Amino acid sequence: MKNKTINLIFIILILSMIPVKMLSHNYFQIYNNLLWTIVIIVVTLTSIYFTFKLKFIQLNIKKLISSFKNSNFDSLCVSLGAKIGVGSIAGIALAIYIAGPGVIFWLWISSILFSILTYCESYLGVIYQKGPFNYIKKGLKNEGLSLIYAIVLILSYVIGFIGIQANTVVKSIHQIINISPIIITIFLVIVISLTIFKSINKVLKFITKIVPIMCILYLLLGGIIIIFNIEKIPNIISQIINDALTLKTSLISIIIIGIQKSIFATESGIGTTSIASAIKKENPQKESLFQVSGVYFTSLIICTITAFIILTNNYQLHIENINGIELVMNIFNKNLGIIGNISLLIIIFLFALSTIISGYYYGINILEFIYKNITNTQITIFKILLVIIIFTGGIINSSFLWGIIDSFILYLLLINIYAIIKLRNKIK
């Protein structure tokens, strides 16, 4: 009875957040900031608890390296495909643009600390299979809460994240080539349709091919720009640390934005990594550590390269309705000319494509959970809706899409952290 009461209160809390969107923008922003502050405290305390409980396993380099042996490469590619979207480029650029270089320090710290949550949710994902909605249902015996999580995941990932990927691709191409955004969007829709209207196994194989290519390409080009500006790097590192630790009125905002970007980039605590970790029935500890290495690769390498690229150049440009990608494109053009712009365009397209396809894979898993005997007709309808979302995302305001993502990620965090804490004795 006690557990049922706690679960009911938790569901009411989640549902009570939804009408807040109806309030004025200023009230909603205040509410959203307050809620993010509370959630960050909860996530931080939970991460500290599991770090001690699991004996700092996310920092055990020997075990992290050993997890690569005979590893489940498909699961890592799906997970990285979802993580390393345009947010690793545009999102980081936007964070620095808004709050300054100090956000990167807090992104580093929180990524390392919160990676223990990736371990926990991946562990549960292997045990219960399918993803967080499954360990909430079977582990907590709470079908209502699992359904709420599944629906919110569709709203945030299938609508929010996929929409922002499409928006960034369209903006990028339009900035380089003066083509109507609608034409670019139609082209993107055609490319995505050719991919998702295939079997799920073929989609998985496609992800495992494009993820390594896009990562290597970005590391190569980003590395070239950093080498061109290598003398600035020591000063940039000093600037990041000083800006993050200097007492000032904006420090709390810098910390919150840095942690937010860490959560968005690594997905630690959200629960989605457990969907990827459940692709094959692996050793739970090994698979979980393998996913932790994906967190470090995303935050400490991909996001850090983006930060260094931004900070070696002028990032304080005045841009209306900024997406973040405009800053990066300006820097690539400045350092590498038209070749840089074209190369970045290819990278952005691949990053967006991998996230959209991974989001599609997540969406199929959610539908299979909601509809026990899902039909081919229902899957086809979902694919058509996905295409409509991509088209809409390509032409609407990016601020609206970031608003959707920012709001719903909070709900996913709260539900998933609650589930991890309740199932803590299952995690070894």
Summary of the structure (lengths in Angstrom):
residues: 428
radius of gyration: 20.5
end to end distance: 27.5
largest distance: 65.7
contacts: 1567
relative contact order: 0.21
helix: 83%
strand: 0%
